[in-house]
């Protein structure tokens, strides 16, 4: 059994240029009956049509069953993917890879807009200590388990990083649906998640740089690792120091025009521009997109930018998860159910025990510590899949990891609401009830930010006109 599993982990990774199937696709079957001279654009448009129609159907089913949309999107991807019998519904694996890249850029960009530098500085010391402890220790434990299960060195590294990241998207949506988003435990959870997300993006960039060097025949040594860390640190540092002085001003100038189309184009240009720079440096596009979001969050137009990018976030998040589902070889899924279950249990136990243990040694009550630990331990999702896609992009990992992460994401996304509901049954202190009321006031204040920003711009314009007169 173990020998067969190890043989399956040697399956090649899927790349944009790889031929994944010899079966005739649905677009190829239909083209002879259509009066179309240029087949390639027709196939790409057909692929997009299939993706969005299937996504709409699965999203409706997920909504009806009161399940997170991520489940519906992943299953939709599996339905249309090149590995699903009797024949693939999409014509080109290149289309799926391209859409996945676009989805990663937009998803990480929007996540970055939630993390202005001021908010990062406001993250408490407890959140930093907990995030560093649970993420790094869980990474090390899962790496050891993956090696024991027979995964290769780089497979184990990328898998360990993916399993050490909590899905902020899934967890926050569950907390919002349960009305727990302003609880003390949720505030702690979000603070820990901020540090964890930044740490994950940085580690992914380092791993990709090391994997690229190894693929080019360079020996992986302490010097090469130090060089990779240096490149990541220099890129991140230059963006946060130099970029934060100039880019927010440019964004604000676009915002003062009150032309949302102009503002949207400017911030998208920044997102794709920094993603390209990161890619040119051998880093993940996720790193550049995330930093672009941080720069937008630093501007006075950050609140408006978050609102106008919501439709893009929802659309590209759907495209990303569908693309990830389509890239999964579902024929391998049954063989990886047991390893996936082991990895889920190990990562859950590690994160829960570390988060709860560290918080219990502070002034935080035990109920809050346990609820925070359960929230941080439950879901794996968007960033975990980004990590695996990043490993595939540089050819560092085998085709086995994506089906495993698919199983992990589906299972953990399904059980997360029940785990958080279980934690919600624990006693709530009076202090938490007061803080929840304060949280509602904070939510109302944040909802007023865009309107206040527009009024401020109008006042500034009036003052400029008076000065000119």
N, C-alpha and C positions, 0 to 999 in steps of 0.2 A: 504493500500500500504506500509506504513512504517513498520507495523507489519510483513508483508511478507518479507520485506527487512532485518529486524533484524533477522528473523528466518533463512534466507539464510546465514547471516554472522556467524551463529553458526555451519556451515558445518565444519567437521573435517579437519585438515590439512593433506596433503598427506605426507606420510613417506615411506621410502624405504621398510618397512615391511608390509605396508598396502595393503589390497586387494582392488583394485580400480574398478575392473569390473569382472563380471562373464561371459562375452562374450568370445567365443573362438577367440584367436588371429590368425593372418595370419600365423605366423610360425608354430603354433600348427596344423593348417589345412593342411600345406604342409608336415610336418614331416612324416606322414604315407606313403607318396609316395616316400620318399627319403631313400636311403640305408645308414642311419647314426645310429651308435650304441650309441653314447653319445649325448643326446639331448641338454644339457645345453650349451656347447661351440657352437653348431650349431645355437642355438637361438640367442646368443650374437652376433655372427658374422653376422647373418641375420639382426639383429637390426641395427648394424653399417652400413651394406650395404644399408639398407632402408634409414637411416638418411642421409648418404652422397649423395645418388642418388637424393632424394627429395630436399636436400639442393642445389645441383648443378642446378636442374631445376628451383627452385624458385629464386636462385641468378641470373640466366640468364634472367628470366622474370623481376626481379627488375632492372637489368642493362638496359634491353630493354626499360623499362618504365621510366628510369632515376630517380629511387627512391632509397633511402638508403638500403643497403643490410640487415640491421636489420629487416626491414619490411618483406622481403622475408623469412628470417630465422624464425621469429616468426610464420608466417603463415605456413611455412613448418612443424614446430613443432606441430601446431594445427592439421594439416592434418594427421600426423602419430601417434598422441597421443592416449592414452587409452580411451579417452572420445568421440572420433569421430566415428559416425556411418558409415557404418553398423557394422564394427568390427575393433579392433585396428590393426595397421600395425606392431607394435612392440610387442615383446613377454613378456618382463619383465620391470616393473616399476623400479626395482633395477638398471637396465642398464642405464635408463634415469637419475636417481639420481646420479649415479657414474659419468656419463659424465658431468653432471652439476657441480659437485664438481671439476672435473679436469678443466673444463672451467673457473670456478671462480679463481682457483689457477693461471692458465696461464694468464688470462686477467688482474688480479690485479698485478701480477709480472711484466708484460710488462708496465703497467701504472706506477709502481714504478720506472722502469728504466729511466723514464723521469724526475724524481725528485731527483737529487743529493742534498746533504745537502747544497752545495754552492749555488745551485739555490733556495733552500728554504730560505736561508738567504738573497738572492737578491730580494725576493718578497717585493715590496714596502709596506709601512705602510698603504697606501690607500687601497691596495688589501686586506690586513689583516682585516682592519676595516669593509670594505664592505662585505667581506665573512662572518665574524662572525655575523654582523648585520642581513644580509638577511637570512642566513641559520637558525640561532636560532629563529628569530622572525617568519619566515615562518613555522618552525617546531611547534612552540607554537600555531599559528593560525590554521594550518591544524589539529593539535591534538584536538583543541576545536571543529572544524567543524565535525571531525570524531566522536567525542563523541556525538555531537548533532544528527548525522545521525544514532546513535545506535550501533556503533562499540564497542567492548570490550576494556578494558584498554590497554592491550598489542597490540591488533590490531591497536588501535589508535596511539600508540607510534611508532610502526614500519612503519605504513602507513605515519605518519607525517615526519619521517626521510626520507623515500623513496621519498616523494613529494618535499622535500626541496633540493634535489640534482640535479644539472644540468648535463645532459649527455655530458661529454667532448668529447667522441668519435663521436657522431652525430654532435655536434656543430662544431668541428674542421674540420671534413670532408666537411661539408657544406661551411665553410669559405674558405677551400682550393679550392673547385670547383668554388666558386664565385671570386677567386683571392683576397680575403680580409684578408688572414691570417696574413699579416704584417701591417695591419692598426692599428692605435693607439687604437681604440676601441677593436680590437681583442687581442692586447697585454694586455690590462687591463682585458679582459675577461679571458684570460689564467691564469693570475696571481691570480685572484679571484678563478678560478676553482681549482688551486693547493691547496689553503688553504681549500676550501670547501671539496675536496676529502679527504684530511688528516683528517679533522674534522669528516667527515662521517664515515670513517673507525674506528676512535677512539670511536665515539658514538655507533656504531654498536657493538663493542666489549663490551662496558659497558652494553648496553641493553641485549645482550646475557647472560652476566654474571649474571645480575639481574634476568632475566627470568629463568635461570637454577636454581638459588637459590630458587626462588618462586616455581618452579616445584618440588623441593625436600622437600617442606613443610616448608621452612624457611620464616620467616616474612620479607617482604620488608620494611626495616627501613633506617634511615639516615646512620646508621652504616654499613649496608650491601651495600648500594650504595657507601659509601666512600671506603669500601673494594674493590668493583668491580673497581672503578676508580683507586685505588692504584695498583691493579694487572695489569691493562692496562698500567698505567704510568711506572711501574717497568719494564714490558716487553719491551715496546717501548724504554724507556730510556736506558736499558741495551744493546739492539740491536744497537742503534744509537751511544752509547759511546764506549762500549767494542768491539762490532762487527765491527764497522767502523775502528778500529785500526788494526785488524788482517785479516778479510775476503778480503778486497780489495787487500792486498798483495798476498794472495793465488790465487785470480782470475788473478792477473797480471802475476804470475809465470806460470799459465796455458796458458795465452795469449802469453807469450814470446816464447812458443814452436812453434807458428804459426800453431798449429793443431786446427782447428776450432771445430772438433769433441770433443776433450778433453775439450776445453773451454765451449762448450755447455753442456757437461755432468756435469761439475763442477757447473755451474750456476743453472742448473736444480736440482742438488742435494741440493743446498742451498735453492732453492724455496720450494721444497717439504719438506725439513728438518725443516725449520722455520714454514711452514704450520702445520706440525705435532706437533711441540712444542706449537704453539698457540692453536691447538685443545685440547692438553693435559691439557692446563691451563683453558679450558672452554671458549676460545675465538673463533672467526671466523677464518677459514683458510685464509680468505681474508686479515686479519691483518698480518699474517706471510708472505704471498706471497708478499704483498705490501712492507713490510720492506726488504725482500730479494732483491726486485728490487732496492730499495734505496741503499743498500750496493753495488750492482753491478754497479750502476751509479757512486758511489764514486771511483771506480777503474779507472786506466788509460785505461782499456780495455772496458770501458762502451760503447763507440761509436760502437766498433766492436760487442759487445754483443747485442746491440739493433738491429743491422742489421741481425745477424744470427738467432735471435729469431722472426723475422717478419713472416716467414712461419708458425711457431708454433702459434704465436699470431692470425693470420688470421684463422687458422684451429680451434683452441680451442675457439675463439670468436664465430665462426659459431656454433660449438657444444653447447656452452653455451646458445645462444639465441634459438637454435632449442629445446634444452632440456627444457628451460623455457616455450616455446610455447606448448610442449607436456604435461607438467605438469598442464596446464590450463584446467579447466573444462569448455569447451565452452558452455555447457548447462546453466551455470550461467551467461554468458556474457550479454545477453539481460537485465537481472534484474539489472545489475550494470552499465548500460550505463549512467543513470541519475546521480548516485553518482559520477561516474568517471568524468562526465562533470563538476559537482560542484567543485570537487577537483582540476581539471585542471584550472578552472577559478580563484579559490581562490589562488592557489599557484602562478599562472602567475601574477595576480594583486599584490600580496604581494611582490614577488621578483622584479618585474619591478619597483614598486613605491619606494621600499627601495634602490635598486641599483641606480636608477636615482636620487633619492632625496639626497643620500649621496654624489654622485659624483658631483652633481650640486652645492654643497656647497664648492667645492674645485676650483682650477684654471682650471679645465677641462671644455671645452665648452659644451654647451647644446646638440649639435648634437651628439658628442661622448658619452656623458652620456646616451642619449636615446638609441643609437645603442648598447652600452654595456648592458643596462638594458634589451633590447629586446633579445639579445643573451643569457643572463643568465636566462631568464624567459621561453624560448621556449621548450627545449627538456628534456625529462626524458628517461632514458635508462639503461645502463649497471649497474651502482652502485645502482640504485633504485631496479632493479631485484635481485641484490646480497643481498640487505638488506632484502627483502621479503624471499628469499631462506634461509638466515641466521636465520630468525624468525621461519621458518618451521623446520629447522634442530634441534632446541632446543625445538620444540613443543609448542612454545609460542603463535602462531597465528592460526587462522582458515583458512580453504580452500578458503575463499572468497577473500583474498587479492591478490592472484596471478592473477585471472581473471581481477580484477580491474586494477592492474598494467599493465596487458597485453593490455587492452583497452587504458590506459593512454599512454603507450609507443608507440603504433601504431598511435594514433591520433597526439601526439606531434611530433613524428618523421616525420610524413607526412606534418605537417604545418610548421615545423621549417624553411625549405628553403624559404618559402614565407614570414615568419616574418622577417628573416634576410635580404632578398631582399628589403623588405619595408624599413628597417632601412638604407640600402645602398643608398637609394634615397635621404637621407638627405645630406645637403651640406658638402663637404669635404674641410678642410682648407689646405693652402699651407704647413703648418707644417706637416700635415699628409702625404702629397705627398712625402716630403723629407724623412720622417721616413720610408715610404714604400720602397723607393730606398735603404735605409740603411738595411732594412729587407731582400731584395734580396741578398745583399752582405753577410749578416749573414747566409743566407740559403746556399750560395755557400761555405762559410767557414766551415759550419757543414758537408757538403757533403765530404769535403776534410779531415775531422778528422780521419776516419779509415786509409786512406793512410798515413797520417802523423804519426799515431801511429805505423804502420808497419815499416816505415823508422826509427823511433826512436828506435824500438826494434832491428833492424838490426845494427844500430850504437852502441847500448849497447853491442850486441853480439860481434861485431868487437873489441870494447875496451876491453872486457873480454878476448878475444883470445890474444890480444896484451900483456895484463898484464901477462897471463900465459907464453907467449914466453919470 
